[in-house]
């Protein structure tokens, strides 16, 4: 069957020439269909692209929400660590304050006593170098996740070091509380520690402590915190109280007229433990006071920080 044809007449008005153009029906229909369907196809493509873009945006939004949630969690963790560090620093500032006189008394303690109090500690010399390395690396990090992770590491390192410092401060404060630093009684210093003439027989003698003359019944004070390990009569000491302060430190209070504490009692610096008397080998009413460090005599005058009693 012969296909249909369309004839198009083109006339030139000036010359009157008429031209005929014959076009088969098929191409005409094809062109018409293309003209009609092309916008539809373009619209469908645009809609598909828009839908794909929406899906990508939704996925990106979900990823951002997850990322923001992670950052919020990391920020909250960092805030908690910073708050913890601030608490440790504030605690250290309170705990580290010591009376200057007490600090001087602690400096005069034997080295073995101070070493026993502080104990062995881990070497912290590498920590500053590690933190410096962390700081140098910060500027080279591109990922926020890496930055948060490194910041957490640095904060944990600082928190760990501060806890070590706080432990050292607590140990130092414990030694401060145990340092015999106040006068055990009010009165007159009649005899110091060292060689002297025996007041009973007149022979050369070594006096192992201090003699403080006071009124009979005047209070005797614990010179540092500790535990009472002896209350009772003991030879030349007469009525004697012995206090163990820990770290190898011990104090003795002799010639007492009465006791105000019992064996095993815990006492603090300044607590009344007894009264001045003249029991034992004594020529008059006074307190005999000794300090021992790791079993050896220590001159109490090295540690006393309050106002010195009047000499006789």
Secondary structure, DSSP 8 states (H G I E B T S, - for coil): ----EEEEEEE-TTT--EEEEEEEHHHHHHHHHHHHHHHHHHHHHHHHHHHHHHHHHHHHHHHHHHHHHHHHHHHHHHHHHHHHHHHHHHHHHHHT---HHHHHHHHTS-HHHHHHHH------HHHHHHHHHHHHHHTT---HHHHHHHHHHHHHHHHHHHHHHHHHHHHHHHHHHHS--S-SSSSEEEE-SEEEE-TTT--EEEE-SEEEE--TT-EEE-SSSEEEEEEEE-GGG-EEEEEEEETTEEEEEESEEEESS-TT-EE-TT-EEEEEB--SS-SSSEEEEEEEETTEEE-GGGT--S---EE-
